[in-house]
Structures are given as structure tokens and as C-alpha cells.
Amino acid sequence: MLIIKIVPGENIERALKRYRNKVRNTQQLKRIRDNKEFTKKSEEKRENLKKAIHRKEYLKKNEE
């Protein structure tokens, strides 16, 4: 659980923005979504390999 301390007199919008940034930086939503269903290690490796190949091709294309 993430805790955001609000300073007296602080705008609530500012506190919400800090909370959203903290959630995004800790990748909490990603972990929750990943835990919805089980994926085998081999499937994870295959997916990571696909992402790496795509990233490499993308960077190579933009480099030229």
C-alpha cells in the first residue's frame, strides 16, 4: 500500500499528482495485472525476446 503524507495547507490536486507518480514509478499496476493469470516462464522469455527484437529493429530503423 502506498502512503502519501499531505502537508497542512497543501493542495489536494498536488497530493493526487504525487500519488499517481508514485504508483507509476513503483509499477504497482503492472504487478497487479501480471498476477491476474499465471504465465509459464517459457512464455515470459518468449515475450521478452519478441520485445527485444522489436526494440532492436526499431532503433536500427531510426538510426539510419
Residue frames as a rotation matrix with the C-alpha (Angstrom) as fourth column:
MET 1
0.579 0.815 0.000 0.00
0.815 -0.579 0.000 0.00
0.000 0.000 -1.000 0.00
LEU 2
-0.397 -0.702 0.591 1.32
0.690 -0.653 -0.313 3.39
0.605 0.283 0.744 -0.94
ILE 3
0.391 0.445 -0.805 1.15
0.873 -0.456 0.172 6.19
-0.291 -0.771 -0.567 1.58
ILE 4
-0.218 -0.369 0.903 1.31
0.598 -0.782 -0.175 9.86
0.771 0.502 0.391 0.68
LYS 5
-0.242 0.088 -0.966 1.75
0.896 -0.361 -0.258 12.32
-0.371 -0.928 0.008 3.52
ILE 6
0.268 0.429 0.863 -0.18
0.689 -0.711 0.139 15.54
0.673 0.557 -0.486 2.98
VAL 7
-0.780 -0.570 -0.260 1.38
0.609 -0.595 -0.524 18.67
0.144 -0.566 0.811 4.38
PRO 8
0.058 0.834 -0.549 -1.13
0.791 -0.374 -0.484 21.03
-0.609 -0.406 -0.681 6.05
GLY 9
0.241 0.141 -0.960 -2.20
-0.254 -0.946 -0.203 23.66
-0.937 0.293 -0.192 3.56
GLU 10
-0.827 -0.562 0.022 -1.14
-0.155 0.265 0.952 21.55
-0.540 0.784 -0.307 0.56
ASN 11
-0.137 0.764 -0.631 -3.44
-0.980 -0.197 -0.026 21.46
-0.144 0.614 0.776 -2.43
ILE 12
0.241 0.312 0.919 -5.21
-0.311 0.922 -0.232 18.09
-0.919 -0.230 0.320 -2.79
GLU 13
0.972 0.094 -0.215 -4.55
-0.229 0.183 -0.956 18.13
-0.050 0.979 0.200 -6.54
ARG 14
0.183 -0.981 -0.057 -0.83
-0.888 -0.140 -0.439 18.26
0.423 0.131 -0.897 -5.87
ALA 15
-0.274 -0.232 0.933 -1.10
-0.755 0.654 -0.059 15.31
-0.596 -0.720 -0.354 -3.47
LEU 16
0.679 0.582 0.447 -3.04
-0.142 0.701 -0.698 13.30
-0.720 0.411 0.559 -6.06
LYS 17
0.789 -0.458 -0.410 -0.38
-0.508 -0.110 -0.854 14.05
0.346 0.882 -0.319 -8.64
ARG 18
-0.230 -0.899 0.373 2.34
-0.969 0.174 -0.177 12.79
0.094 -0.402 -0.911 -6.26
TYR 19
0.037 0.340 0.940 0.28
-0.474 0.834 -0.283 9.65
-0.880 -0.435 0.192 -5.63
ARG 20
0.935 0.351 -0.042 -0.14
-0.182 0.377 -0.908 8.94
-0.303 0.857 0.417 -9.35
ASN 21
0.409 -0.867 -0.285 3.57
-0.759 -0.150 -0.633 9.42
0.506 0.475 -0.720 -9.95
LYS 22
-0.331 -0.526 0.784 4.42
-0.889 0.452 -0.072 7.08
-0.316 -0.721 -0.617 -7.09
VAL 23
0.454 0.573 0.682 2.07
-0.241 0.816 -0.526 4.40
-0.858 0.074 0.508 -8.45
ARG 24
0.950 -0.105 -0.296 3.58
-0.290 0.069 -0.955 4.77
0.120 0.992 0.035 -11.92
ASN 25
0.141 -0.990 0.020 7.17
-0.892 -0.135 -0.431 4.64
0.429 0.043 -0.902 -10.65
THR 26
-0.349 -0.261 0.900 6.64
-0.754 0.648 -0.104 1.57
-0.556 -0.715 -0.423 -8.47
GLN 27
-0.619 0.179 -0.764 4.87
-0.623 0.480 0.617 -0.26
0.478 0.859 -0.186 -11.34
GLN 28
-0.736 0.396 0.549 2.26
-0.376 0.436 -0.818 -1.45
-0.563 -0.808 -0.172 -8.89
LEU 29
0.307 0.916 -0.258 -0.49
-0.744 0.061 -0.666 -1.71
-0.594 0.396 0.700 -11.52
LYS 30
0.039 -0.382 -0.923 1.76
-0.869 0.444 -0.221 -3.79
0.494 0.811 -0.314 -13.76
ARG 31
-0.909 -0.410 0.077 2.34
-0.383 0.747 -0.544 -6.31
0.166 -0.524 -0.836 -10.96
ILE 32
-0.363 0.861 0.358 -1.39
-0.439 0.181 -0.880 -6.50
-0.822 -0.476 0.312 -10.21
ARG 33
0.471 0.544 -0.695 -2.20
-0.855 0.088 -0.511 -7.14
-0.217 0.835 0.506 -13.87
ASP 34
-0.305 -0.674 -0.673 0.55
-0.755 0.602 -0.260 -9.72
0.580 0.429 -0.692 -14.17
ASN 35
-0.931 -0.084 0.357 -0.81
-0.325 0.638 -0.698 -11.62
-0.169 -0.765 -0.621 -11.17
LYS 36
-0.012 0.995 -0.097 -4.29
-0.942 -0.044 -0.332 -11.95
-0.335 0.087 0.938 -12.68
GLU 37
0.950 0.295 -0.098 -3.29
-0.310 0.876 -0.369 -15.08
-0.023 0.381 0.924 -14.54
PHE 38
0.366 -0.842 0.398 -0.35
-0.093 0.392 0.915 -17.43
-0.926 -0.372 0.065 -14.41
THR 39
0.832 -0.217 -0.511 2.15
-0.524 -0.007 -0.852 -17.42
0.181 0.976 -0.120 -17.27
LYS 40
0.827 -0.560 0.045 4.83
0.532 0.807 0.256 -20.02
-0.180 -0.188 0.966 -17.69
LYS 41
0.251 -0.838 -0.485 8.49
0.024 -0.496 0.868 -18.98
-0.968 -0.230 -0.104 -17.58
SER 42
-0.516 -0.463 0.721 8.97
0.678 0.294 0.674 -20.08
-0.524 0.836 0.162 -21.19
GLU 43
0.341 0.717 0.608 6.11
0.919 -0.390 -0.055 -17.81
0.198 0.578 -0.792 -22.30
GLU 44
0.838 -0.097 -0.536 7.61
0.175 -0.884 0.433 -14.87
-0.516 -0.457 -0.725 -20.40
LYS 45
-0.180 -0.984 -0.008 11.01
0.183 -0.041 0.982 -15.47
-0.967 0.175 0.188 -22.02
ARG 46
-0.333 0.129 0.934 9.41
0.930 0.209 0.303 -15.72
-0.156 0.969 -0.189 -25.46
GLU 47
0.726 0.673 0.143 7.52
0.683 -0.730 -0.030 -12.46
0.084 0.120 -0.989 -24.91
ASN 48
0.598 -0.584 -0.549 10.65
0.001 -0.685 0.729 -10.68
-0.802 -0.436 -0.409 -23.66
LEU 49
-0.427 -0.761 0.489 12.58
0.497 0.254 0.830 -11.94
-0.756 0.597 0.269 -26.69
LYS 50
0.105 0.569 0.816 9.88
0.987 -0.161 -0.015 -10.58
0.122 0.806 -0.579 -29.02
LYS 51
0.921 0.256 -0.293 10.05
0.325 -0.921 0.217 -7.20
-0.214 -0.295 -0.931 -27.29
ALA 52
0.174 -0.947 -0.269 13.84
0.061 -0.263 0.963 -7.12
-0.983 -0.184 0.012 -27.53
ILE 53
-0.450 -0.302 0.841 13.80
0.803 0.275 0.528 -7.96
-0.391 0.913 0.119 -31.24
HIS 54
0.485 0.719 0.498 11.17
0.848 -0.526 -0.066 -5.31
0.215 0.454 -0.865 -31.91
ARG 55
0.833 -0.209 -0.513 13.11
0.129 -0.828 0.546 -2.71
-0.539 -0.521 -0.662 -29.92
LYS 56
-0.173 -0.978 0.115 16.34
0.287 0.061 0.956 -3.55
-0.942 0.198 0.270 -31.75
GLU 57
-0.291 0.141 0.946 14.69
0.956 0.092 0.280 -3.28
-0.048 0.986 -0.162 -35.17
TYR 58
0.761 0.647 0.050 13.02
0.645 -0.763 0.046 -0.02
0.069 -0.003 -0.998 -34.22
LEU 59
0.587 -0.618 -0.523 16.27
-0.008 -0.650 0.760 1.55
-0.810 -0.442 -0.387 -33.03
LYS 60
-0.408 -0.745 0.528 18.11
0.532 0.276 0.801 0.28
-0.742 0.608 0.284 -36.10
LYS 61
0.091 0.547 0.832 15.47
0.985 -0.170 0.004 1.77
0.143 0.820 -0.554 -38.41
ASN 62
0.941 0.314 -0.127 15.60
0.335 -0.918 0.210 5.16
-0.051 -0.240 -0.969 -36.66
GLU 63
0.266 -0.927 -0.264 19.39
0.283 -0.187 0.941 5.16
-0.922 -0.325 0.212 -36.65
GLU 64
-0.365 -0.435 0.823 19.59
0.864 0.170 0.474 5.25
-0.346 0.884 0.314 -40.46
